[in-house]
Amino acid sequence: MSLLKRIESARPGAGPAPTSSGVPAVPPSGSTGGPPQATQAQRLMTQAPVRESFRDVKFRIQSRVIQDLDPKLDLSNQVEVRRQIEEIFGKVIDEEGLALTRAERVRMLEQITDEIIGLGPLEPLLRDESISEVMVNGPRQVYIERSGKLELTNVVFQNDDHVMRIIDRIIAPIGRRVDESSPMVDARLTDGSRVNAIIPPLSLVGPVITIRKFSASPFTVDDLIRFGTSTADMFDFMRACVEARLNIFVSGGTGSGKTTTLNVLSSFIPNDERIVTIEDAAELQLRQEHVVTLESRPPNIEGKGAVPIRELVRNSLRMRPDRIIVGECRSGEALDMLQAMNTGHDGSMSTGHANSPRDMLSRLETMVLMAGVDLPVRAIREQIASAVDLIVQQSRLKDGTRKIVNITEVQGMEGDVIVMQDVFVFEQTGIVEGKIQGRLKATGIRPKFVEKFEVMGIHLPPGLFGFSY
C-alpha cells in the first residue's frame, strides 16, 4: 500500500467503507448519514490532510537527510551531493518503514534534493521552459506566466522563513543582502534570469520573489519572427540601423520584451567592435568576442560603497568603447548616456519604460532632470534630438503576445518641439481564436538616415518603406 493510501486508511473517520466494487457507500438522502451534499463536503475535507501529511513526512525525512549529510561536503559538487542524498534518503526510508510507491519515492527525493542544493519548490518551475516568469506572493501563493497569461500554481512553501531561505540562497553568491534595514534587492540567477525580492515590513503578504526567466540560449531573430514579435523585413531594417551606428532606444511597458529585443539588436553589432554593457543585474547575453560586462553595486550594510549605473556610464567613456549598451535608463544616467551618444559614441543602445515613442522622449527629459543639473528644457530637448536616432516601441498586447508596434525616427527640433516620424506602425486587422492579428506596415515616409545606409554600402529592398527609391 502506498504512503498516501496508508495515511488515509489509518486516519480516524476516513469516511464510509467501500463496497465490494471499491466505491464508497453513500447514505441516501434523509438517512442518518446526512444528505449527499454533506457527504461530498466530508470527502473534500478528507483530502486536505492527506497532502499535509505527505508534506509533514517529507519535511521529517528531509531533516534527517540534512542531519546525516557530511558537513564538509562541497555543495558545488552536485554529482557527489546528489549521490549522498540518495544514499541517505534510501536508508532513512527503510528505517522509518515507509511504504512508498516508486512515483512517491522519486517525487520526495527530488523535492528534498531541490531543497538542499537548489531553490526548493521553485526548481520545477525554473526547469519548465514554457514558463517565462515566476511570482511568489508569500509562502502560500505562487503564480507563473506562460504564453503571456498568468496562472496560479499548486506550489507552496512551508512558511515565511522557508521563502527567506530561498531568497538568501539566490543573493548570497553575488554578495547582496536583504533584511529589515534593506528590504528590497535585485539579483540574478546563474542562468541570467532576473530576480527581485521584497520582504516585510514593506510587503504585507510575506516575502515576495519575482523571477524573470531567460532562455538558456538567447532568443534569435528567427525566434522573434516565429513568435510574431516582428517581421523579417523589419529586422533587416533594424540590422541596417545597428550597422549604420544609429543610436537606438527600445521602449515599452513592464514585461513587454524590451530586454529580449535589445539583446537581438545587440547581436547585429559587428564582431570586431569593443562593446561595454552596463546593467543593474547582468542579463544581456551578447555573443560577440569583445564584450566588457559591468554591473552596478548597491550600498553595503553601512549604506556605503554603492556604485550606481551613472558612475559606470561615466567610467565606460574611459574604456575606449565602440558601443555602449545600458540595460535600462531609469534616472540621471540618461544625461550621461545622451552625452556619450553626442560625443562620438554613436551606435549606442538602451531601453526605457514608456507607453509610446513620444512618452519615451518625455521620460528622457524627466530622467535628465533627475541628474540634478539645472538645464533649460529646450537645451535638454536639443540633446535628446541630436543624440537619439530611432525608437523601437514594444508592447504586450491583450492576448499576451509581445509585438513591436512602432519604429519611429527622431528627426530633430522645430521650435521647442522634438519632431518624430513613424517609419513603421503595427496595424491590427482582427482577432482569430483569441489571438490579435495584424502587421507592421510602412507609413510611406522615407527616414532621413537612409542616406547613412547608402554611404556605408548598406542596401535595403526597394519598396521597404512603401515606395521604390
C-alpha positions in Angstrom: 0.0 0.0 0.0 1.3 3.5 -0.9 2.2 6.0 1.8 -0.7 8.3 0.8 -3.2 5.4 0.9 -1.8 4.1 4.2 -2.2 7.5 5.9 -5.7 7.8 4.6 -6.8 4.4 5.8 -5.2 4.9 9.2 -6.8 8.3 9.7 -9.9 8.2 12.1 -13.2 8.9 10.4 -11.9 8.4 6.9 -15.4 8.2 5.5 -17.8 5.4 4.6 -16.3 2.0 3.9 -16.0 0.9 0.3 -18.5 -1.6 -1.2 -17.3 -4.7 -2.9 -17.0 -2.6 -6.1 -14.5 -0.4 -4.4 -16.8 2.6 -4.4 -17.6 4.2 -1.0 -21.2 3.6 0.1 -23.1 6.9 0.2 -26.1 7.1 2.6 -29.4 8.0 0.9 -30.8 11.5 1.4 -32.6 11.9 4.7 -30.7 9.0 6.4 -28.5 9.5 9.5 -25.6 9.9 7.2 -27.0 13.2 6.0 -27.8 14.5 2.6 -25.5 13.9 -0.4 -24.2 17.5 -0.1 -22.8 16.7 3.4 -21.1 13.6 2.1 -19.5 15.5 -0.7 -18.2 18.1 1.8 -16.9 15.3 4.0 -15.0 13.8 1.1 -13.5 17.2 0.3 -12.5 17.7 3.9 -10.7 14.3 4.0 -8.5 15.2 1.0 -6.6 18.1 2.6 -5.0 16.3 5.5 -3.5 13.7 3.0 -1.5 16.4 1.2 -0.5 17.9 4.6 0.6 14.5 5.8 2.8 13.9 2.8 4.5 17.3 3.3 5.0 16.6 7.0 6.6 13.2 6.2 8.8 14.9 3.6 10.0 17.6 6.0 10.8 14.9 8.6 12.8 12.8 6.2 14.4 16.0 4.8 15.6 17.0 8.3 17.2 13.6 8.9 18.9 13.6 5.5 20.4 17.1 6.2 21.5 15.9 9.7 23.3 12.9 8.3 25.0 14.7 5.3 28.7 15.1 5.6 29.2 18.8 6.9 32.4 19.0 5.0 30.7 18.1 1.7 31.3 20.6 -1.1 27.8 21.6 -2.2 29.2 22.8 -5.6 30.0 19.2 -6.4 26.4 18.4 -7.3 27.1 14.9 -8.5 28.6 13.8 -5.2 25.9 15.7 -3.2 23.1 14.0 -5.1 24.7 10.6 -4.6 25.0 11.1 -0.8 21.4 12.5 -0.6 20.0 9.5 -2.5 22.0 7.0 -0.3 20.9 8.6 3.0 17.3 9.0 1.8 17.1 5.3 1.0 18.5 4.4 4.4 16.1 6.8 6.3 13.1 5.5 4.3 14.0 1.9 5.3 14.5 2.9 8.9 11.1 4.7 9.0 9.4 1.7 7.5 7.6 3.9 5.0 5.8 2.1 2.1 6.2 4.5 -0.8 5.3 3.8 -4.4 8.0 4.3 -6.9 6.4 7.6 -8.0 6.1 8.9 -4.5 9.7 7.9 -3.7 11.1 9.7 -6.8 9.0 12.8 -6.1 10.0 13.0 -2.5 13.7 12.5 -3.3 13.6 15.2 -6.0 11.9 17.7 -3.7 14.4 17.0 -0.9 17.3 17.4 -3.3 15.9 20.7 -4.6 15.7 21.9 -1.0 19.3 21.1 -0.2 21.1 22.2 -3.4 18.5 24.1 -5.4 15.8 26.7 -4.9 13.3 24.3 -3.2 9.7 24.4 -4.6 10.8 26.8 -7.3 13.1 24.3 -9.1 10.4 22.6 -11.2 9.1 25.9 -12.3 12.6 27.1 -13.3 13.2 23.9 -15.3 10.0 24.3 -17.2 11.0 26.2 -20.4 7.4 27.1 -21.2 7.3 29.4 -18.1 8.6 33.0 -18.6 8.0 34.4 -15.1 7.6 33.1 -11.6 5.9 35.2 -8.9 6.0 34.2 -5.2 3.4 36.2 -3.2 4.3 34.9 0.2 4.5 31.2 1.2 1.1 30.1 0.0 0.6 31.7 -3.4 2.8 31.2 -6.4 1.9 32.4 -9.9 3.6 31.8 -13.2 3.4 33.4 -16.6 3.0 31.1 -19.6 2.4 32.4 -23.1 1.7 35.8 -21.7 -1.0 34.7 -19.4 -0.9 34.4 -15.5 -1.7 31.0 -13.9 -1.9 30.1 -10.2 0.2 27.0 -9.3 -0.2 24.5 -6.5 3.3 25.2 -5.3 3.5 26.3 -1.7 6.3 27.0 0.9 6.4 25.8 4.5 6.3 29.3 5.9 7.8 32.8 5.6 11.2 31.5 6.8 11.2 29.0 4.1 10.8 31.7 1.4 13.5 33.8 3.1 16.0 30.8 3.0 15.4 30.6 -0.8 16.0 34.4 -1.2 19.2 34.2 0.8 20.3 31.3 -1.4 19.7 33.4 -4.5 21.5 36.6 -3.4 24.4 35.1 -1.3 26.6 34.1 -4.3 26.6 37.6 -5.7 27.3 39.3 -2.4 24.0 41.0 -1.9 21.8 41.1 1.2 18.2 41.6 2.2 17.0 42.4 5.8 14.7 44.8 7.6 17.2 47.6 7.0 17.4 46.9 3.3 14.2 45.1 2.5 14.5 45.2 -1.4 17.1 43.5 -3.6 17.7 42.9 -7.3 19.8 39.9 -8.2 20.2 37.3 -10.9 20.4 33.5 -11.1 23.4 31.7 -12.6 21.5 31.4 -16.0 21.0 35.1 -16.2 17.4 35.2 -15.0 16.5 38.4 -13.2 15.3 38.3 -9.6 13.6 40.9 -7.5 12.8 40.3 -3.8 10.9 42.4 -1.3 10.3 41.4 2.3 8.3 42.6 5.3 7.8 45.2 6.7 7.4 46.6 3.1 5.5 43.5 1.9 2.4 42.7 3.9 1.9 39.3 2.4 5.3 37.9 3.4 8.5 37.7 1.4 7.8 38.2 -2.4 10.0 36.9 -5.1 9.7 37.8 -8.8 11.9 35.9 -11.3 12.0 37.0 -14.9 13.3 33.9 -16.6 15.7 33.9 -19.6 16.3 31.2 -22.0 19.5 29.1 -21.6 20.3 30.2 -25.1 19.3 33.7 -26.1 16.4 34.3 -28.5 17.4 34.9 -32.1 15.9 36.9 -34.9 14.3 33.7 -36.2 12.7 33.1 -32.8 11.2 36.6 -32.6 9.9 36.2 -36.1 8.3 32.9 -35.2 6.7 34.4 -32.1 5.2 37.2 -34.2 7.2 40.0 -32.5 8.1 41.5 -35.9 8.7 40.5 -39.5 11.9 39.5 -41.3 11.8 42.8 -43.3 11.7 44.8 -40.1 14.6 43.0 -38.6 16.6 43.6 -41.8 15.8 47.3 -41.4 16.8 47.3 -37.7 20.0 45.3 -38.6 20.9 48.1 -41.1 20.2 50.7 -38.4 22.6 49.0 -36.0 25.3 48.5 -38.6 25.0 52.2 -39.6 25.7 53.1 -36.0 22.3 54.8 -35.2 21.6 55.4 -31.5 18.5 53.4 -30.5 16.2 53.3 -27.6 13.8 50.3 -27.1 10.8 51.5 -25.1 7.8 49.6 -23.7 5.9 48.7 -20.6 6.9 46.1 -17.9 7.2 42.6 -19.3 6.8 43.8 -22.9 10.1 42.2 -24.0 12.4 45.2 -24.2 15.5 43.4 -23.0 14.9 40.5 -25.3 14.6 42.8 -28.3 17.7 44.8 -27.1 19.6 41.5 -26.9 18.6 40.7 -30.5 19.6 44.2 -31.7 22.9 43.9 -30.0 23.6 40.7 -31.9 23.8 42.8 -35.1 26.9 44.6 -33.8 29.9 43.6 -35.9 32.3 41.2 -34.1 35.3 43.4 -34.4 33.9 46.2 -32.1 34.5 46.7 -28.4 31.2 46.6 -26.6 30.7 47.8 -23.0 27.4 46.7 -21.4 26.1 48.3 -18.1 23.2 46.8 -16.1 21.8 46.7 -12.6 21.7 42.9 -12.8 23.6 41.4 -15.8 21.2 39.7 -18.1 22.2 40.6 -21.6 23.6 37.7 -23.5 25.9 39.0 -26.2 27.7 36.5 -28.4 30.5 38.8 -29.7 34.1 38.1 -28.7 35.0 41.6 -27.3 32.4 42.4 -24.6 33.0 44.0 -21.2 30.1 43.5 -18.8 29.7 46.0 -15.9 27.2 45.7 -13.1 26.1 48.3 -10.6 26.6 47.7 -6.9 24.1 48.5 -4.1 25.3 50.1 -0.8 26.7 47.8 2.0 25.2 47.4 5.4 26.6 50.7 6.5 25.0 52.5 3.5 28.3 53.0 1.7 30.1 51.6 -1.3 27.2 52.0 -3.8 28.2 52.2 -7.5 25.2 53.4 -9.5 24.6 53.0 -13.2 25.5 56.6 -13.7 29.1 56.2 -12.5 29.5 53.1 -14.6 28.4 55.0 -17.7 30.9 57.8 -17.0 33.6 55.3 -16.4 32.8 53.4 -19.6 33.8 56.5 -21.6 37.4 56.0 -20.4 37.3 52.4 -21.6 37.6 53.0 -25.3 34.2 51.6 -26.2 32.9 51.3 -29.8 29.4 50.8 -28.4 27.8 51.4 -25.0 24.7 49.4 -24.1 22.8 50.3 -21.0 20.3 47.7 -19.9 17.8 50.3 -18.8 17.9 54.0 -18.2 15.9 54.9 -15.1 17.4 58.0 -13.7 20.2 60.5 -14.0 22.3 58.1 -16.1 20.2 59.2 -19.1 22.1 62.5 -19.2 25.5 60.7 -19.3 24.1 58.3 -21.9 22.9 61.2 -24.1 26.2 63.0 -23.7 28.1 59.8 -24.8 25.8 59.5 -27.8 26.6 63.1 -28.7 30.4 62.9 -28.2 31.4 60.2 -30.7 30.0 57.1 -29.1 27.3 56.5 -31.8 25.7 53.2 -32.2 24.8 53.0 -28.5 21.6 51.4 -27.3 19.4 51.3 -24.2 15.8 50.6 -23.0 13.3 52.7 -21.1 9.8 52.3 -19.7 7.3 54.2 -21.8 3.9 53.7 -23.5 4.7 55.3 -26.8 7.8 56.8 -28.6 6.6 60.3 -27.6 6.4 59.2 -24.0 9.9 57.9 -24.2 11.2 61.3 -25.1 9.3 62.8 -22.2 10.7 60.2 -19.9 14.2 61.0 -21.1 13.6 64.7 -20.3 12.5 63.7 -16.7 15.5 61.4 -16.2 17.9 64.1 -17.3 16.4 66.5 -14.7 16.9 63.7 -12.1 20.6 64.1 -12.7 20.4 67.3 -10.6 21.7 69.6 -13.3 19.9 72.9 -13.9 19.4 72.8 -17.6 16.6 74.6 -19.5 14.0 72.3 -21.1 15.0 73.4 -24.6 18.6 72.5 -24.0 17.6 69.1 -22.8 15.4 68.5 -25.8 18.2 69.6 -28.2 20.4 67.0 -26.5 17.8 64.3 -27.0 17.0 65.3 -30.6 20.7 65.2 -31.6 21.5 62.0 -29.7 18.6 59.6 -30.4 18.0 58.4 -33.9 15.4 55.7 -33.5 12.9 54.5 -31.0 11.6 50.9 -31.2 8.3 50.7 -29.3 7.3 47.2 -27.9 4.0 46.3 -26.3 2.4 43.3 -24.7 -1.0 43.0 -26.3 -4.3 41.8 -24.7 -3.7 38.3 -25.9 -0.4 38.1 -24.1 1.7 38.4 -27.3 4.6 40.8 -27.5 5.0 42.8 -30.6 6.9 45.8 -31.9 4.2 48.3 -32.6 6.2 51.4 -33.7 9.6 52.1 -35.3 9.9 55.8 -35.1 12.6 58.2 -36.3 13.6 61.2 -34.2 14.1 63.9 -36.9 15.2 67.0 -35.0 13.8 70.2 -33.5 11.2 72.6 -34.7 10.9 75.5 -32.3 10.8 73.9 -28.8 9.3 70.6 -30.0 11.1 67.4 -30.9 9.9 66.2 -34.4 9.3 62.5 -34.7 8.0 60.4 -37.6 6.7 56.8 -37.6 8.5 54.7 -40.2 6.6 51.6 -39.4 3.4 51.1 -37.3 1.5 48.0 -36.2 -1.9 47.8 -37.8 -4.4 45.4 -36.1 -6.6 43.6 -38.6 -8.7 41.4 -36.3 -8.8 38.7 -33.7 -8.8 35.0 -34.6 -9.3 32.4 -31.8 -8.4 35.0 -29.2 -5.1 36.0 -31.0 -4.6 39.5 -32.3 -3.9 39.6 -36.0 -2.1 42.4 -37.8 1.2 43.5 -39.4 3.9 46.1 -39.0 3.4 48.2 -42.1 5.3 51.1 -43.7 3.9 54.6 -43.3 5.3 55.6 -46.7 7.8 58.0 -45.1 11.5 57.6 -46.1 13.6 58.2 -43.0 16.4 60.8 -43.2 19.1 58.5 -42.0 18.7 56.2 -45.1 21.5 58.4 -46.6 23.8 56.8 -43.9 22.9 53.4 -45.2 23.9 54.4 -48.8 27.2 55.9 -47.6 28.1 52.7 -45.7 27.1 50.5 -48.6 24.0 49.1 -46.9 21.3 48.3 -49.3 17.7 47.6 -48.4 15.0 46.1 -50.7 13.2 48.6 -52.9 9.7 49.3 -51.6 10.5 48.6 -48.0 9.2 52.0 -47.0 6.1 51.7 -49.1 7.6 53.0 -52.3 10.6 52.5 -54.6 13.6 54.8 -54.2 
